[in-house]
């Protein structure tokens, strides 16, 4: 299919032009074009992981940076993330088959009593766009829900979201429960939501407060790298 905005025929582009075009299409939220680009690269013999990192992750990195800097806003980022999701729909089963490396794994949910999910969904999509495996356990999640997901999924990161001041304290309930069970140090705990701040994150024992999805990605990468380095050193 041609890119109707500028009559570019993706299949006619050499790889060195197709990849930047895919990144532009991703930035613009053009899902069908991104899907087509992924299929073309795969048909040319590209490994799924190479398509993910060079075409999709690199494109979403620009989206995340511009979102952080106030150049892009939530509706535009959601469109880009949806385009990314289209490409990932093709790549995910192929990546599983090839045992491709990943950045890390995250379990994320909105805490008990809170049914807001836009921020959580945006973080989940941006994390996937950065190469993380994400398990979204939804809204109104209680301690047992978090514990079950952690046991089943064995993630590197636990992400908790809250948009109500009344539900913020439940994050501490979850973290205190992890500590009581002796498993707090097994996970990187990231928290976020409009009423939160860094001081609150520290007070409840989280590893970091993330003010938006772009910061969440950067923070996750930093902490996972530290965790990996500690594991190698030991």
C-alpha positions in Angstrom: 0.0 0.0 0.0 1.3 3.5 -0.8 1.7 6.1 1.9 -1.1 8.4 0.7 0.4 11.5 2.3 3.3 11.7 -0.1 2.7 8.8 -2.5 5.6 6.8 -1.2 5.5 3.2 -2.1 7.1 1.4 0.8 8.0 -1.7 -1.0 10.0 0.2 -3.6 12.3 1.8 -0.9 15.7 0.3 -0.1 16.3 -0.7 3.5 18.3 2.4 4.3 15.3 4.6 3.3 12.5 2.3 4.4 13.6 2.2 8.1 13.6 6.0 8.5 10.2 6.2 6.6 8.8 3.6 9.1 10.1 5.7 12.0 8.3 8.7 10.5 5.1 6.7 10.0 5.3 5.5 13.6 5.8 9.0 14.8 2.7 10.1 12.8 0.6 7.2 14.1 0.2 5.5 10.8 -0.5 1.9 11.9 -1.2 0.4 8.5 2.1 1.8 7.1 4.1 0.5 10.1 2.5 -3.0 9.7 3.4 -3.0 6.0 6.9 -1.9 6.7 7.4 -4.7 9.2 6.2 -7.2 6.7 8.5 -5.9 4.0 11.6 -6.1 6.2 10.7 -9.6 7.3 10.2 -10.6 3.7 13.7 -9.2 3.0 15.2 -11.5 5.6 15.5 -9.2 8.5 15.5 -11.0 11.9 12.4 -10.1 14.0 14.6 -8.6 16.8 16.4 -6.4 14.3 13.1 -5.1 13.0 12.0 -4.4 16.5 15.1 -2.5 17.6 16.1 -0.7 14.5 12.7 0.3 13.1 10.2 0.3 16.0 12.1 0.9 19.2 14.3 3.6 17.7 11.1 5.3 16.4 9.4 5.2 19.7 12.5 6.6 21.4 12.0 9.7 19.4 8.3 9.8 20.3 9.1 9.4 24.0 11.7 12.1 23.9 9.4 14.6 22.2 6.6 13.7 24.7 8.9 14.4 27.6 10.0 17.7 26.0 6.4 18.8 25.4 6.5 18.6 21.6 4.0 15.7 21.5 1.0 15.3 23.7 -1.0 12.3 24.9 -3.4 11.9 21.9 -0.4 11.9 19.5 1.6 9.5 21.7 -1.4 7.1 21.9 -1.6 7.1 18.1 2.1 6.3 17.8 1.8 3.6 20.4 -1.2 2.1 18.5 0.9 2.0 15.4 3.7 0.4 17.3 1.2 -2.2 18.6 0.3 -3.1 15.0 3.9 -3.9 14.2 4.4 -5.7 17.5 1.4 -7.9 16.7 3.4 -9.4 13.9 6.7 -9.5 15.7 5.7 -10.9 19.1 5.1 -14.6 18.1 8.2 -14.5 15.9 10.3 -13.1 18.8 9.0 -15.8 21.1 10.0 -18.5 18.6 13.5 -17.1 18.2 14.1 -16.5 21.9 15.1 -12.9 21.2 16.5 -10.9 24.1 14.4 -8.3 25.8 15.0 -5.2 27.9 13.1 -6.6 30.8 9.6 -7.5 32.0 7.1 -5.4 33.8 3.8 -6.0 35.6 1.6 -2.9 35.8 -1.8 -2.1 37.3 -3.9 0.7 38.8 -4.3 0.2 42.5 -7.4 -0.8 44.4 -10.2 1.7 44.5 -9.0 3.5 41.3 -10.5 2.8 37.9 -8.4 5.3 35.8 -6.3 3.6 33.2 -5.2 6.1 30.5 -1.9 6.9 32.2 -1.3 3.2 33.0 -2.1 2.2 29.4 0.2 4.9 28.0 3.1 3.7 30.2 2.4 0.1 29.2 2.5 1.0 25.5 5.6 3.1 25.8 7.4 0.4 27.7 6.5 -2.2 25.0 7.8 0.3 22.5 11.1 0.4 24.3 11.4 -3.3 24.1 10.1 -4.4 27.4 7.6 -7.2 27.9 4.6 -5.8 29.7 1.8 -7.6 31.6 -1.1 -5.2 32.3 -3.2 -6.5 35.2 -5.8 -3.8 34.8 -7.6 -1.4 37.2 -8.8 -1.6 40.8 -6.0 -4.1 41.6 -5.7 -5.3 45.2 -2.6 -6.7 47.0 -3.6 -10.3 46.2 -3.8 -9.4 42.5 -0.4 -7.9 42.5 1.1 -10.8 44.4 -0.4 -13.4 42.1 0.9 -11.5 39.0 4.4 -11.2 40.5 4.5 -14.9 41.3 3.2 -16.0 37.9 5.1 -13.6 35.7 8.4 -13.1 37.7 9.0 -9.6 36.3 11.8 -7.3 36.9 9.5 -4.3 37.5 6.3 -3.7 39.4 4.5 -0.6 38.2 1.6 1.0 40.2 -0.6 3.8 39.1 -3.1 6.0 41.0 -5.0 9.1 39.9 -6.9 9.7 43.2 -5.4 11.1 46.4 -7.6 8.6 48.2 -6.1 5.6 46.5 -2.4 6.7 46.7 -1.9 5.2 50.2 -2.7 1.7 48.8 0.6 1.7 47.0 2.3 1.7 50.4 0.0 -1.2 51.4 1.3 -3.2 48.5 5.0 -2.3 49.1 4.7 -3.1 52.8 3.2 -6.5 52.0 6.1 -7.3 49.7 8.5 -6.3 52.5 6.6 -8.4 55.0 6.9 -11.4 52.7 10.6 -10.8 52.2 10.3 -10.2 48.5 10.5 -6.4 48.2 14.1 -6.5 47.0 13.2 -8.9 44.2 11.4 -6.2 42.2 12.0 -2.7 40.9 8.9 -0.7 42.1 7.9 2.3 40.0 4.9 4.5 40.9 3.1 7.2 39.0 0.0 9.3 38.7 -1.1 12.9 38.7 -1.3 13.5 42.4 2.1 11.8 43.2 5.5 13.3 43.5 9.1 12.2 44.3 8.7 12.8 48.0 5.7 10.5 48.2 7.5 7.9 46.2 10.4 7.9 48.7 8.0 7.9 51.7 6.2 4.8 50.6 9.4 2.9 49.8 9.2 2.9 46.0 12.4 2.8 43.9 11.2 5.8 41.9 8.3 8.1 41.0 7.8 8.6 37.3 6.0 11.8 36.3 5.0 10.5 32.8 5.4 7.6 30.4 8.6 8.8 28.9 10.3 9.2 32.3 9.0 5.7 33.2 10.8 4.2 30.2 14.1 6.0 31.0 13.8 5.1 34.7 13.1 1.5 33.9 16.1 1.2 31.6 18.4 2.7 34.2 17.2 0.4 37.0 17.2 -2.8 34.9 20.8 -2.0 33.8 21.8 -1.6 37.4 20.1 -4.9 38.3 21.8 -6.7 35.5 25.2 -5.2 36.4 24.8 -6.4 40.1 23.8 -9.9 38.9 26.9 -10.1 36.7 29.2 -8.8 39.4 27.9 -11.3 41.9 
